[in-house]
Amino acid sequence: MTYRVTLSPEFIARVLEDAQFIERESSIAQADAWVARIRAATTSLSRMPRRCRVAEESTYFQMEVRSLIVDGYMILFTIDDAHAAVNVFSARHGRQRPLKPRPKHP
């Protein structure tokens, strides 16, 4: 089965922010190469997304969250088999604490 991969605005913003950091600390070429690896990794989720491990974030969310690791960077996503969709919703460096849902304010 082929899955449709959707990237959330939050994920895209995070990748762009981290790419800007790489550009400042290293070079434009390094940042571009890193973004290309992230893009290839997210595209690869269209085939066999369950090959990726269940992320620690699953403990905090009411759904199964999986992660794909690229250069120590964890791409976080969910799988919707009913709609053949993969939803990439966030990312973090592997050394950062797991993401937790934001509390809802009344």
Backbone as CSV, one residue per row, in Angstrom:
resi,resn,N_x,N_y,N_z,CA_x,CA_y,CA_z,C_x,C_y,C_z
1,MET,0.848,-1.170,0.000,0.000,0.000,0.000,0.899,1.241,0.000
2,THR,0.510,2.237,-0.746,1.207,3.517,-0.759,0.416,4.508,0.072
3,TYR,1.110,5.199,0.961,0.492,6.180,1.845,0.733,7.590,1.324
4,ARG,-0.240,8.457,1.535,-0.087,9.883,1.229,0.581,10.511,2.449
5,VAL,1.678,11.239,2.235,2.421,11.860,3.336,2.069,13.348,3.395
6,THR,1.616,13.783,4.568,1.271,15.188,4.793,2.214,15.757,5.850
7,LEU,2.775,16.928,5.556,3.668,17.612,6.487,2.915,18.765,7.132
8,SER,2.889,18.796,8.461,2.175,19.873,9.151,2.956,21.178,9.054
9,PRO,2.261,22.311,9.167,2.957,23.605,9.178,3.988,23.693,10.313
10,GLU,3.698,23.078,11.452,4.625,23.094,12.582,5.911,22.337,12.236
11,PHE,5.774,21.205,11.563,6.940,20.439,11.159,7.784,21.242,10.174
12,ILE,7.152,21.815,9.184,7.875,22.602,8.178,8.603,23.771,8.830
13,ALA,7.931,24.464,9.742,8.554,25.599,10.432,9.769,25.134,11.236
14,ARG,9.659,23.999,11.895,10.772,23.476,12.700,11.967,23.136,11.814
15,VAL,11.713,22.493,10.690,12.798,22.127,9.781,13.480,23.386,9.244
16,LEU,12.689,24.379,8.856,13.280,25.622,8.338,14.095,26.342,9.403
17,GLU,13.596,26.354,10.622,14.325,26.982,11.741,15.658,26.270,11.981
18,ASP,15.632,24.949,11.982,16.860,24.189,12.214,17.822,24.317,11.027
19,ALA,17.294,24.407,9.820,18.147,24.614,8.641,18.842,25.976,8.706
20,GLN,18.137,26.985,9.184,18.757,28.303,9.342,19.884,28.250,10.367
21,PHE,19.697,27.486,11.425,20.750,27.317,12.424,21.975,26.652,11.788
22,ILE,21.756,25.590,11.022,22.864,24.890,10.356,23.576,25.842,9.405
23,GLU,22.809,26.644,8.689,23.408,27.620,7.765,24.301,28.612,8.513
24,ARG,23.819,29.125,9.654,24.605,30.088,10.437,25.866,29.448,11.015
25,GLU,25.738,28.213,11.496,26.846,27.546,12.170,27.809,26.849,11.210
26,SER,27.340,26.550,10.002,28.169,25.792,9.067,28.194,26.476,7.699
27,SER,27.241,26.118,6.857,27.194,26.715,5.511,25.829,26.476,4.872
28,ILE,25.569,27.224,3.839,24.330,27.035,3.074,24.308,25.628,2.476
29,ALA,25.446,25.176,1.967,25.511,23.848,1.356,25.164,22.751,2.369
30,GLN,25.676,22.886,3.595,25.364,21.891,4.637,23.874,21.917,4.978
31,ALA,23.322,23.119,5.088,21.891,23.242,5.397,21.046,22.646,4.279
32,ASP,21.391,22.943,3.040,20.645,22.409,1.897,20.721,20.884,1.850
33,ALA,21.905,20.335,2.120,22.070,18.880,2.106,21.234,18.232,3.206
34,TRP,21.213,18.873,4.380,20.420,18.340,5.495,18.927,18.361,5.155
35,VAL,18.449,19.475,4.603,17.039,19.568,4.213,16.712,18.504,3.168
36,ALA,17.615,18.258,2.240,17.387,17.221,1.219,17.255,15.843,1.866
37,ARG,18.064,15.564,2.895,17.952,14.269,3.596,16.626,14.166,4.345
38,ILE,16.200,15.257,4.954,14.901,15.263,5.654,13.777,15.055,4.645
39,ARG,13.847,15.749,3.519,12.818,15.613,2.474,12.754,14.170,1.963
40,ALA,13.911,13.569,1.702,13.943,12.182,1.212,13.366,11.229,2.258
41,ALA,13.676,11.487,3.516,13.174,10.623,4.594,11.656,10.710,4.707
42,THR,11.106,11.929,4.669,9.647,12.052,4.788,8.959,11.443,3.569
43,THR,9.554,11.601,2.403,8.984,10.997,1.196,8.987,9.475,1.308
44,SER,10.022,8.920,1.933,10.117,7.463,2.063,9.015,6.875,2.933
45,LEU,8.365,7.721,3.732,7.276,7.227,4.588,6.055,6.789,3.790
46,SER,6.021,7.095,2.510,4.888,6.661,1.685,4.879,5.138,1.513
47,ARG,6.000,4.508,1.773,6.111,3.051,1.686,6.559,2.494,3.035
48,MET,5.850,1.576,3.552,6.168,0.864,4.797,6.498,1.784,5.979
49,PRO,5.597,2.678,6.350,5.900,3.573,7.468,6.026,2.846,8.809
50,ARG,5.470,1.651,8.902,5.558,0.897,10.160,6.941,0.304,10.401
51,ARG,7.846,0.488,9.462,9.234,0.054,9.674,9.890,0.892,10.761
52,CYS,9.316,2.048,11.035,9.865,2.967,12.037,9.340,2.605,13.424
53,ARG,10.179,2.856,14.406,9.833,2.461,15.767,8.740,3.341,16.367
54,VAL,8.062,2.786,17.361,7.082,3.560,18.125,7.877,4.526,18.992
55,ALA,7.503,5.794,18.947,8.228,6.839,19.672,7.775,6.925,21.127
56,GLU,8.651,7.452,21.954,8.334,7.658,23.365,7.116,8.574,23.520
57,GLU,6.900,9.440,22.543,5.756,10.354,22.582,4.422,9.627,22.633
58,SER,4.378,8.378,22.202,3.127,7.607,22.254,2.587,7.527,23.675
59,THR,3.469,7.605,24.653,3.070,7.568,26.055,2.206,8.772,26.417
60,TYR,2.448,9.899,25.765,1.798,11.158,26.128,0.609,11.519,25.245
61,PHE,0.516,10.912,24.084,-0.581,11.206,23.161,-1.558,10.034,23.157
62,GLN,-2.759,10.267,22.726,-3.779,9.216,22.691,-3.802,8.513,21.347
63,MET,-2.619,8.365,20.762,-2.481,7.680,19.484,-1.057,7.151,19.388
64,GLU,-0.847,6.253,18.472,0.495,5.732,18.271,1.311,6.742,17.471
65,VAL,2.418,7.148,18.038,3.339,8.067,17.376,4.583,7.270,17.019
66,ARG,5.048,7.428,15.818,6.260,6.735,15.363,7.328,7.761,15.034
67,SER,8.571,7.302,14.971,9.657,8.224,14.646,10.596,7.619,13.618
68,LEU,11.077,8.490,12.762,12.084,8.157,11.765,13.280,9.040,12.081
69,ILE,14.430,8.431,12.303,15.607,9.186,12.723,16.511,9.454,11.533
70,VAL,16.859,10.737,11.368,17.761,11.180,10.310,18.799,12.088,10.958
71,ASP,20.049,11.698,10.929,21.139,12.512,11.498,20.865,12.891,12.956
72,GLY,20.308,11.981,13.729,20.005,12.270,15.128,18.746,13.100,15.329
73,TYR,18.029,13.382,14.260,16.828,14.206,14.261,15.635,13.268,14.157
74,MET,14.681,13.381,15.070,13.526,12.486,15.086,12.334,13.134,14.389
75,ILE,11.910,12.534,13.303,10.724,12.973,12.575,9.557,12.199,13.168
76,LEU,8.589,12.922,13.720,7.465,12.297,14.424,6.224,12.293,13.545
77,PHE,5.542,11.142,13.510,4.381,11.015,12.632,3.392,9.996,13.161
78,THR,2.195,10.073,12.630,1.156,9.084,12.903,0.754,8.438,11.585
79,ILE,0.146,7.277,11.692,-0.313,6.542,10.511,-1.821,6.384,10.602
80,ASP,-2.508,6.723,9.524,-3.957,6.563,9.425,-4.222,5.544,8.317
81,ASP,-4.336,4.272,8.709,-4.537,3.212,7.716,-5.857,3.352,6.974
82,ALA,-6.884,3.834,7.646,-8.202,3.970,7.011,-8.161,4.895,5.798
83,HIS,-7.272,5.893,5.847,-7.159,6.850,4.737,-5.828,6.728,4.009
84,ALA,-5.070,5.682,4.316,-3.741,5.469,3.718,-2.916,6.746,3.782
85,ALA,-2.810,7.300,5.002,-2.126,8.577,5.176,-1.103,8.503,6.305
86,VAL,-0.020,9.207,6.106,0.994,9.426,7.133,0.992,10.921,7.409
87,ASN,0.856,11.280,8.673,0.807,12.689,9.065,2.053,13.023,9.878
88,VAL,2.974,13.762,9.268,4.195,14.185,9.945,3.842,15.465,10.685
89,PHE,3.931,15.428,12.030,3.437,16.570,12.794,4.504,17.348,13.535
90,SER,5.684,16.756,13.740,6.714,17.493,14.461,8.047,16.797,14.301
91,ALA,9.056,17.411,14.911,10.395,16.836,14.911,11.150,17.391,16.103
92,ARG,12.175,16.667,16.493,13.037,17.141,17.570,14.369,16.441,17.436
93,HIS,15.388,17.031,18.025,16.673,16.360,18.055,16.568,15.226,19.067
94,GLY,17.248,14.152,18.826,17.190,12.991,19.704,17.609,13.275,21.131
95,ARG,18.389,14.324,21.347,18.833,14.666,22.702,17.821,15.527,23.452
96,GLN,16.808,16.002,22.757,15.781,16.808,23.418,14.770,15.897,24.104
97,ARG,14.085,16.466,25.061,13.043,15.712,25.770,11.895,15.391,24.821
98,PRO,11.175,14.305,25.098,10.019,13.957,24.257,8.977,15.070,24.262
99,LEU,8.290,15.187,23.133,7.197,16.155,23.034,6.015,15.673,23.857
100,LYS,5.319,16.616,24.443,4.090,16.306,25.176,2.995,17.205,24.629
101,PRO,1.739,16.735,24.677,0.653,17.580,24.177,0.573,18.871,24.990
102,ARG,0.211,19.930,24.305,0.003,21.197,25.011,-1.295,21.138,25.772
103,PRO,-1.315,21.653,27.018,-2.567,21.642,27.771,-3.594,22.558,27.116
104,LYS,-4.828,22.128,27.169,-5.913,22.928,26.601,-6.439,23.872,27.673
105,HIS,-6.526,25.141,27.318,-7.029,26.135,28.260,-8.513,26.358,28.013
106,PRO,-9.276,26.530,29.087,-10.739,26.707,28.921,-11.110,27.963,28.203
